[in-house]
Amino acid sequence: MKGFHHFYLGLVLSLAAFWGMLRSGSALFPVIFFVSLLIMIDDFIQHWIQKTTKDYLSPLHLLYAETLYKIKFIRKLNEFIDKIFGVK
């Protein structure tokens, strides 16, 4: 289980969306909150399956690897976050 877990990203997004819902009541924040829950569930399921199938990657992980990770800034940000969490 190497690399930054997208569960943490989902958690930060959900907290920000919850705070936004309390502050502004905008209809956008519940949508962000729902998406953040899906991100956290995706990571949880990925690591649950990886207990028995070591090489399994979730659909969201694969999508990230094929799209966003190819952007240099995103890749550098990912590497920085990995260093913070002590991942090589």
N, C-alpha and C positions, 0 to 999 in steps of 0.2 A: 504494500500500500504506500507507494512513493508518490510524492507530489502534493500540491495544495489541494485540500478537499473542497469541492464546491459547496459542501454543506455550510462551511463558514461564510462563503459569499452569500448564500441564501439567507443565513441567519442575520447578517448585517443588513441585507436588503429588507428583510421582514421587519426588523427593528426600526429602520428608517421609514418604511412605509407606514408602520403603526404610529410612529411619531407624527408623520405627515397627516395621517387621518385625524389625529387628535387636534392638530394645529389648524388645518385648513378645511377639512371636510371635502376635499376635491375627490371626484370620482376616479381619478387616476390612481390614487394610493391603494384602494382595495385591489385593483388589478395587479399592481406591483407586489402587493402582499401575497396574492394568490400565486403569482409566478415564482416568488421566492420560496413558497412552500413546496412547489413542484421541484425546484432545484434541490432543496434539502432532501426530499423524498427520493429523488433520483440518486443522490450520493449515498444515502442510507441503503437503498436496494443494491447499488453496485457493490458496496463493501460486504453486505450480507451474502451475496452470491459469491464474492471472492473468497469466502471462507471455504468453499468447496471447489470452485473453479477459479484458480489463481489468476489467469490471464483475462478474465471477463472485464470488459469496459462497457459502461452504460451508453445508451444512445446519446445522451447529452455530452458525455465525455468525448465520444467519437466526433460529434458535431463540432465541439470546441477544438479538437485536435486538427480537424480538416479546414477550419475557417479562421477563427480568431487567433489561434496559436501561431499561425503563419505571419501575423503582423508583428514586426520587430518590436514595437513598443509594448505590445501585450506580452510577448515572449519574455522581454526583459523584466516586466512587472511580475510575471509569474515566477521567474528565477529569483527575484528579490524577495517575494513572499515565501518561497521555499526556504531561503536562507533564514528568514525570521523564524520559521517553524522548525529549523534544523534538518531540513530534507536535502539530501545530496542529489 
